[in-house]
Structures are given as C-alpha cells and as structure tokens.
C-alpha cells in the first residue's frame, strides 16, 4: 500500500471497503472510479505480500498475488482479446484468473487444475430493487453456474482464442433484453439506475462452454452483503464497487479455509487504516468508523487470530486512537483558552473617572425629588375578532381562517359554522362571475377541516356538524365550478344521495341544511349522463371530461399544436445528433481495428500494458459515446394527448 493514491481516492477506497455510515449520494465519474478500483486491488496486493511474509503458506499466496495482479491489469485497461488469450494460455495448475465483464454485470473466474479448467460465473451488482426492498444485509451465494472443461479442450489455442473473443465482445456490447427499461410517453427507455441482468450473457456463454464440457456444482460460499443504493439530486446512484466484491469472492473461494480469509480481511483492514491515519486531513469520523469495522472483523475470528495479526491490528487501532484523541484535545484547547487580554497598558484611573456633561439639570431634579412623571402601564386585553356573521369569505382564504381558530378554537368554529349556514348561499350567488371563488372556498374547506378534526374528537354530534359544514362548503364549490364549466353538470358528482343519513343532527336548522344538500346532490345526479365516465377516471375516452372540454376549447387546441411543433423540431435535432454520434462511433471502430495495444517493459524485463496506450484511449472514447434519449412530450394516443393538454391548463373552477 505504499503507492496508494491521493487523499480523495483513499477516502473513496475506504467508502467501498469499510462502508461507513456516511456515504456519497451519487455515482462518481468513470475515470475517477476506475482509479479507485485500481487502488482497491493494489491495496489487496500489497496486503497479500505483507501477509505472506508472516505465514508459512507461501505457495498458496503466490497464486493469490498472481491472481490479483492479473485482475489489476484488467481494471487498469479494458479486456482485449489478444492479451486475454495470452493470459489464459500462460495459466499453470493452481492459477486463477478473475474477470469483470462490466457490460454484462458479471464476474467470471477461471481456475486451472492439473487435468481440467473450471469456468465460474456470478452476478456482481445485485438488482437495485432487491437491495432497496431488503431490510438489512442481502444474502447471496457465490459462485453461480460452473462448467468444467478437460485439458484437451481448455488448452486448445483455437478454443482459447474464441473464449477471449467472446469475453472481449461481451465486455463492450449489451443484450438489449438485459437492459432494464422504463416506459415514458408510450416509449421504452433504458433505465440507467438499474443493474444489468447478467442471465442473458450467462446463458449464451455457458451454452457455448457446456457444448465442450459439463456443468459441475462447485463449492459455494454464502455471504451476507451490505449493499447500498444512494442518490440525492443525482442522475445515477452510488453503489459499492463491483471490483471489491469480485476481489472478495475470488479470495474466499480460492483460499484454503474460511478462517484464513477472515484473518486476511482483518489484516487488510488494518493495513488500510495504517495508511489513512498518516494523512493529516483524513476525516476523523471516517477513521473512527474504519477502526470499529476492523475491530468487528477481529472479534469474529476470536482466539484463532495469529499473533502478528493481533499486533498489527492493535497498532493500527492505538495509532488511530492517539490521532483522534489529539485532534479532540486540540479542539478542546482552542475552545478553552481565554481571550488574550493584555492589561499592562490599561489606565484604570481614567477609566473610573467619569464625566457627565449636560447632565447637571437632570441630576438636580433627581436630588430634589422631581425625576419626572411616570406614566402608568396600560392594560390591553387580547381579543381576536369573532367570526360571527361573516359575509365576505375571501378575507379568510390563504391562512386567515387558521389564524382566527388559534385564539379561541371552539368559539371560532361555532361562529364559522353559523356563518356558513346563514351567509354562504348569498355569497355564492354574488361570486358567480369571480374566477377565484372556488379557490377561496377550497382554502376555507382545508383550514376548517384541519381545525375541526383536532377539536371534535369525542362528541359524535360535534363531528356530525363538522361533516355537515364540510358538505355545505362542497355544495358551494360545486355550484361555482358548474357555473364556470357547464360541462361538469353532465358528469356525476360522485356522491350518494344518502351520504348524510348517518349524521346525528339535533337542531331543525341543521336538519334543513342536510335536506338542502341532499336535494342538490339528487338534482346533480339526475342531470348527469349515466354513460359518462367518472371525472376521477384515469382512462382517456371520447366521453371523458378532459377530452370533451379539449375539443370545445380553442385555447387548448392551440397549446397542443404548439407543443407538437416544438417537439418535431427537437426530434429532428435529436435524429441529426444520433446520426453524428453513429458516424463517430463507426469512425473510431475503424481506427481500433487498425490499432494494437501498447506495452512497456519493467526494469526486471516483464512486459506490462502501458497506461498511455493509444488503442485503449480510443476504445474508451468510443465506449463513452452516448446520447440522451428523446422523449416525445405527449402520449402517442390521441385521446391521451388531449387529456394531458387539458391537465396542463385546467379551467380555474375545475382545478
């Protein structure tokens, strides 16, 4: 871990490895995330080197280090068939080759044995809906399907070249059926927030392998994985690194025992912490969470932990505690220090010698007992105006009624109810030409409902008066709405005539109000057409209110025409953009076919893929090409489109 990257990458490495309580809320940019993934694998490589020196199983860790180095190479640069073919051909018994087929959300592990080679595959990132719907950790089994091939097939150059070609192609192309989709405006669009379904790739690739080998049931591990899907004001969510999962699966299925795996993971955690606390700006809360996670891993192994692991973990924990305590002491010291007050130059004599110019007359009057007249305090009782006999309900819209209910709620409710029963009918008749009258009564309805619900809790008679008052306000709103939109009269009010029968009403006035409301509902239901659908129905038909209103409104027809004209212009621009992107994609593909990967030789003569490789840069540029999907703003079905335009600008009385 001596070559770990800068603070930002180290911090994100800790997010993926330790999964602290506070995590990012959006997906990181691809180049940065790739560098974090490389840092994750490099940290495991360095930890494995140090761990091997402390144990006796050096041959086992030799294969593990080679496995991790190969994985790092394929994280640094995308899978390229010639390089992959060479790596598979160079595998010796005991070697392991893990691969991340990113475009398919699949992990593939090749295991070379004495007489055969095993291909294992598994889903890397769990489906988003499964992670979000599962309380706590999600239980998964690894690996998935596996196929065993005899050496006569597995070592054949043509077969290896074909496998490398398939994996190279599958790492760049995605089955359309495997991509999650969402439906918008009648069109299926790719959903980038969901994980790719790897089953199509698994069926295709393992169908090819099973033709020359046979399926086996490999030893599997069960893991309780802590996974997260986090996003806030972001396009795509933050997910835990798939590379970190592949590393853990490859390690646990390759080491000789589960205990060895647990020992190494605790050691790996300690080695990361040992690097993190050396950064003076590394967050304290993150360090604390990392130390707790390491302690939990060490606790799980109990007395089986080797002495060197206990010592290294304790050293990391103690150093972290010392750092955190030092930071806390510094904060307390800064807060505890008194302000720097230098009193050596203070002139106390002049400070206590006060002069009071222009105060002689005042002091003389005080000494003579004439200090001035003190006006008595005034008593101003609090009194909110009552709501009795309201004739103008507009003044109580937008919160005015709620403020009146605050001072004396019971009296205010009584006054408001009396005003509704006595004055609402005349107010409604005067407001037939006022477009905002419905909004006024709707506001009064909501304010009254909120206040009455909290005060009418025990007495059924009070709750009956509340329901009667609300129904009387509804009646006024419906009268205003049908005056403003006469088409509404042809649709049912969606209330039964006997809706008020269960109420407990004790006064003649209230019973008469109930009779008036029931008669109004009866009249509305008789005047409505039984063939018309409900105004609350979501289904657009030729007889629904939205469509019928649209077809009689010149204004709404103009809105629809303007939307469609603008949409056609945007569609033409998007088609042009798609054509340009396709041309660029084809041009880059042709360039790639004429290019080969660049390699460099290390000081010890080993051939290594060059990080400045021009072919890989071109391939990344090609694979990064994208275009935002175009969505037609209106539904394709004519009736649905007309209903949507109606909703965009509903009549004021109806809204």
N, C-alpha and C positions, 0 to 999 in steps of 0.2 A: 504493500500500500504506500510505499514511499513516493510513488509517482502519481498520487491522487490529484485530481484536477482542483480548480479554484473553489472558493467558498460556496458559490451558488450551486455548482454541480455536486459538491459534497453534501450540501444541505438537502438537495433533492434525492441524492442517493439514500440519505437517512430516511426520507419520507417513504421510499419504496421498501426498504429493508426492515425498518422498525415500525412503520405505520403508527406514528404518534397521534394524539387526539386532534391536533390542529393540522389540517392538510390543505393543499391548494384546491381551488374551486373551478379550475378549467384545465383543459389539455394543454400541455406545453408544445411549443413549436417543434417540428420534427427534427431539425438539426441538433437542437439543444437536448431533446430527449434521447437521441442516438448517442450523444456524448455521455449522458447519464448512464445509459445501458452499458456502454463500454466501461465506464468507471465501476459499475456494479460487478461485471465479470472480472475486471482487473483486481478488484478488492478480494474476490474469492480466490483468484490465482495466487496472490501474494500471501493470503492467509493459509492456503494449502501448502505452499513452500515452507512457511514457518512451522506449520503443524507437523509436516513430515519429519522435520529435523528432531522433533520431540518424541516421535513414536518409533516403533520397530517395524511397522508395516510399510516399508518404503516402496516395495514393488506395487502395492495397491495404489499408493498416492502418485506414483509415476504415471500410471494410466489416467488417473484423475486430472493431473496437471495437463497432460496432453489433450484430454477431452476439453478442458476449459480453454486452453489456448486456441483450439480449433473453433470453438464457439465464439470466442472473441473476434477471430478473423472474419467470421460471417456476420458479426454485429457491426464491425467497422466498415465492411464493404458488402454489398448485396451478393446473393448467391449467383455464381457464374458457372455455367455448366462445365467448362474445361477445368477450372480449379477444383470444383466439387468432384469431378471424375477422378482427378489425380489423388485427392484426399481419400476417396473410397478405395482406390486401388492400393494405396500405401498402408491401409489398415492391417494390423497384425493381430493374432489372437489376444484377446483381452482389451483391445482398443474399443473406444466408444466415440460416436460422432453424433452430438445433438444438433438439431437444426430448427430454426424458427421460420416456418412458411407464413410470413406475415399476411399476405393477401388472402390466405385461407383460414387464418386464426388457428393454425395447427402446429403442434410440435411433433417432430419426427426424431426418433433415436435409433441409430444403427449400432448393433453390438456384434463384434466379430468374435466368433468362437473357433475352436480347433477344427471342427468339421462343417460348420454352418455359420450363417449370418442371420441375425434377427432384426426385423424392422418393426418398430413400435410407433404408435401414433396416439395423440390425445388432443382434446380441445384445450386451448391455452386460456383465453379470457372467457369466463363464464358469461352466459347471456345476461344482458343488463336487467331484464325483467326478473330473472331468477335471483340476482344479487339484491335487488331492491325489495323483493317480496319476502325474502328470507330473514327472519329475526336472528340476530347474532351471526355466527360464522356459518359458512356454507360447506357441506360435506361433499367431497368429491373423491373418486377412485382413479388411480393412475397406475400404469398407462391404460389406454383403451385397447382396441384390437391390435393383434400382433401376428406376423407371418414369419415363418422360418424357411430359409432357402438353403439348399445344400451348396457346398463349395463349387460343385460343377456348374452351377448357375450363377451363384453370387460372385464368383471370381472371373466370370466371363467378361471380357472387355466390352463387347457389344451391349451386353445387358447393363453393365455399369454406366456406359455412355447414355443408354436410353433412360435409366433412372435419373441421372444427372440432368438430362434434357427436360424430363417431366417436372422435376422439382424446380428447375430454373424457370420454366414457363409458368408453373403454378404459383411461384412467388411474385409474379407480375400481373397475372390475369385472375379475374374473379368470376366464378359462375354467377350469372345473373340471378338464378334461383336462390343462391346462397345469401344474397344481399338482402338485409331487412328492408322493408318498404313501408311507406305511409301513404295514405290516399288523401290528396288535396285537390279540390275542384274537379273531381272525377278522373284525376290522373295519378298513377302510381309513381312515387318519387322515392329515391334511395334515402334511407334514414341513417345518417352518419353517426348518430348517438348510440346505435345498437351494435352488438358484436356480430361478426360474420359467422354464419352457420358452417362448420367445417365438414358436415356429414357428406356433402356432395364430393368434396375432394377425397375424403376417406374412402368412399365407395368406389370412386374412379381409380385412385392409386392402388388400393388394396385389391381391387378386382384384377388389376394388372399383375400384382405380385402373387396372388393366390393361383394364378394360372401356371406358375412355375414352382410353387412351394405349397405349404399347407399352413392353415391357421393353427395357432397354439394359444394356450391360456397361461400367460406369463405371471410370475409373482407380482402382485399388486400391492400398492400402499394406499391407505385411507388417510386423507388429510382434511382437517377442519381449517378451512382457509378464511382468513379475514380479508374481505374484499370491499371496495367502496366504489360508488358511482356518485361523484360530487360535481356539481356545477352551479354557478350563480352568475347571472349576466354573461354567459359564455355560450359559444356555439356547441362545443363538444365537452363532455365531462372529463374530469380527471379520473384515471383508472390506474391501478397498481401495475407496475412494469411487468409485461409478459415475459421478458428475459429473466427476471428474478424468479418467476415461477418455473421456467424451464431449467434454470440452474439448480433449484431445489429438487425438482423431480429427478433430474439426471444424477444428482449426488445421492439421493436417498435410495434410488433403485440400483445404484452401482456399488455403493459401499457394502462391506461385509455384514453389517448389522445396523439396526435402528439406533442402538446406543452410540455407535461411532458417529453416526450422522448428527445426533443431538449434541455430542461433545464438540464436533467441529463447528456447528452453528453457533454455539455459545462462544467458542474461540473466535469465530469470525466477527461476532458482535463486539467482543472485547477489542479486537484489533481496529475496528472502525472507530470505536469510541476513543481509542488511544490517539488516533489521528485528529478527530474532531476537536478535542479539548485544547489542541495546540493552536487552533485558530482563535485569536483574541476576540473576534466578532461573532463567533458561533453562538446562536441563540441559547440562552440558559434553559428555557422551558423545553427545548428540543433535547438538549443534553440530559436533562432530568428524565424525560420520557425514555430515552435510549438506555440510560442506566437501569431503569426499572425493568425494561424489556429483557436486558441481559441477565438481570438478577432472577427473573422468572424462568428463563431458559436454564440457568444454572441450578435453580431449585428443582426443576423437573428431573435432572439426572441424579439427584441425591448423592449417595455415597459412591456412585460408580465413577464420578469425575476424577480424572488423573490429577496428580498434584500440580503439574505445570499449568493446567487449565485453571485451577483454583487460584493459583498465584497470579496469573496474568489478569484474570477477571477481577480479582481483589485490587490489583494495582490500578487497573483502569477505573474501577469504582472509587477508590480512595483519591486518585488524582482528580476525578470529576468532582467529588465532594469538596475537595480543597479549593478547586477553582470556583465552584458555585458559592461556597461559604465566603471566599474572598470577595467575590462580586457583591454579595449581600452585605458584608461588613463595610465595603466601600460606600454602598448606598446609605446605610445607617449612619456612617460617619459624616457623610456630606449633609445629611438631614439634621444631625445632632449638633454640629458646630454652630456656636452663636455668631451673630454678625460681628464683623471686625470693627470694634469701636475704640478708637484711639482718643482717650480723654486727656492726654498730656497737654494739649493746646486749648482745652476748654477754659473759658473765662466765667467762673461761677458767680463772681461779684456782679458783673454787668448783667448776668442772666437773671439774678433775683432782684435787681434794682429796676422796678417797673415805673414808667411814667405814664400818666393818663391825661394827655392833653384833651381839652374840650369836654372834660367830664366834671368840672367843678360844680356847675349848676345842678347837675343830676345828683351828685353826692350830697350837696347841701339840702336838697329837697328830701332825700332819704333820711338824713340825720334829723331833720325837723319833722319827720313823720308824714311827709307829703310825697309818697312814692308814686302816686298816680292811681287812677281809678281802674279797678279790676272788674271787667265785665263778667257777669255770671254765665256759667255754661248753659247751653240751650239743650233742651230735651227734644230730640227729633225721632219719634217712633217710626219704625219701619212698617211700611204699608204698601203692598203692591195693589194696583187697581184690579178690581174684580172683573171677571169675565161675563157678568150677567148682562143679558140683553145685547149681545153682540149683533150688530147689523152689517159690519164690514169684515168679512173673514180674511181678506187679503193681508191685513196687518199682522196676522198670526202665522203666516207662512214662513218658511226658512228659519225655524227655531224659535219664533216669537211665542208660540203656544207652550213649548217646553219650558221656557223661562218663567212663564206665568204659573205653570204647575209646580215649580220648585218651592215657592214660599209657603203655600197652604194647599197641598195637593187635593185634599178631599173637597174643600170648598170650591177650588178651581174646576175640578171635574164636574161637580154638581152644576156650577154656573154654565160651563161649556155645553153640557148635555141639554140644559134648558134652552140655550140659545140655538142649538141645532134643531130641536123640535119646534121652536116658535118662529125662528127667523130664516132658516136655511131655504125654505121654499121660495120666499120673496127674493132672497139674494140670488138664487139660481136663475129666476126669471129675468133679473136685471142684467145678468152676465152672459146672456146668450151670444152676444157679439164679441166677447172678450176671449181671445185665444188662450190666455194663460189661466183661465178659471179652473180648468181640470187640474193643472199643476198645483194651484192653491189648495184645492180640496184634497188632493193626494198628499200634500205635505201635512195638512191638518189630520188626515187619517193616520199617517205614520206616527206623528207626535202623540196623538191621543191614545193610540194602541200601546205605545211604549209606556206611557204614564199609567194607563188604566190597568195593564197587565200586572204591574208591580204593586198596586194598591188594592185591587179587587181580587183577593186570593182566597178568602174564607167564605163569604156570603154568596150563595148562588144567585140571589136576587140582584146583587150588585153586578155580577158577571153577566146576567141576562140583560141589564140595562146597557152594559158595555157593548154586547153583541148587537142590541137594537140600535144604538148610536152609530156603530160602525156600518150597519146595513143602511141606515138613513143617509150617511155620507156617501156610501157606494151608489145609492139611488141618484143622488145629486150628480155624482161624477158621470154616471151612465147617461143621464139626461143631457148633460153638457156634451158628452162625447158623441151621442147620436145626433145632436143638433149640428155639431161640427163635421161629422162624417155620416151622412144619412144612410150610407150603405150598411152601416152597423146594424140598423134596425132589421135587416133581413137575416141576421145571424142570432142564434140563441144566446141569452145572457149567461148560460151555463150554470144557473142556479135553480134548484127545485122550488116550487111554489110553497111547499110546507117547511121551508128551511127554518122558520121562526117558531114553529109549533112547540118545540121542547122548552122554550124560554119561560121563566117564571116571572110574569108581569102582574103587578098588584094595582096599578092605577088605571083609570079609564083613559087618561091621556096616552099612556104607553101602549095600551091595547089598540087604540085608534091608530097610532103610528105604525104598529105592526100590521094592521089591516091595510093601511095605505101602501106599505111596502109590498105586501103580498099581492095586492091588486095590480101594482106596477109590474111585478115580475110576471104575473099572468098575462097582462097585456103585451109585454115584450115577447113572451114565448108564443103567443098566438100570432103575432105579426111576423115572426121569423119563419123562414122556409125550412122545412124538415130535410130537404135534400142538400142543404148547405152544410159543409163540414164545420167542425168546431173552430173558432178563431184561434184556439191554442194548439191546433194540429200542426205538426212539423212537415206534413206531406203537402207538397205543392200540387194543386189540381186546378182545372179551369174554373171551378166554382168557389175556390177558397177566397177569402177576403183580400189577401195580398195581390193575387193575380187579377182579380176583378177591379180592384182600385187602380192597379198599374195601367190597365187597358183603357181606363177613363181619364187618366192623368197625363196631360201633355208634358208636364214638368218631369215626371218620372221616365217617360219615353225618351226625352232629350238626354237625361242623365245616362241611361243605358247606351244610347248611341255614342255619347262622348267617351264612355268607358271602353267600348269596343273599338272605337277609332284609335284611341291611345294604345290599347292592347295590341292591335295589329302592328302599329309602329314598333313597339317593343319586341314583338315576336320576330319581325324582320331583322332587327338589330341582333337578336339572340341567334338567329339562324346564321347570320353573317359571322358572328363571333365563333360559333361552333365550327363553321367551315374553316376559319383561320386556325383554330386550335387543332383540328384534324390534319390540316396541311402541315402544321408544325410538328405534330406527333409523327406523321409519316416521314418527314424530313429527318428528324432525329433518329428514327428507327433505321433508316438507310445509313446514316452515319455510324450507328452502333454496329451494323453488320460488317462495316469495313474497318472497325477498330478492335484492338485486343487490349486486355488489361496490362497495366504496367507493374513491374516488380522491382524490388531493390534487394541487395544482399547485405546482411548484417556483418558486423566485424568478425563473427565466428563462421562466416560463409553460408549462413542459412538464407534461403530465398523467402522473401516476405512481400506481401502485397503492399504496394506504395499507396500512402494515403492521398497523394496528389494525382492518382490515376485519372486520366482524362476520360476513359471509357465509362468509369463509374460516375464521374460528374455528369457526363452526358445522359447516362441512364437515369440518374436521379432527377435531372431536369425534365426528361421525358415523362417519368412516372409522376412528377409533381404537377404536370399539366392538369388543370381542372376548369370546370365551367359551372357557374351557379345555375341550377335548374330553373327554367322559366315556368311560371305558373300563370295560366290564364285566369284573370281576376274574377270571372263569373262562371257559374256552373255551365256545363255544356248543354244540359237540357233546358229548353226554352222556358218552361214553366218555373223551374228552379231559379233561373236567371232573373225572371220578372219578380219573383218573390224576394230575392236578395236585394234588388234595387229598391223595392218597397221598404225593406228594413233599413236601408241606408238613409232614407229620408221619410220617416213615417209621419202621418198627419199629427199635428200637435195634440189634438184632442184624443187620439188613439194612443199615442206614446205615453 
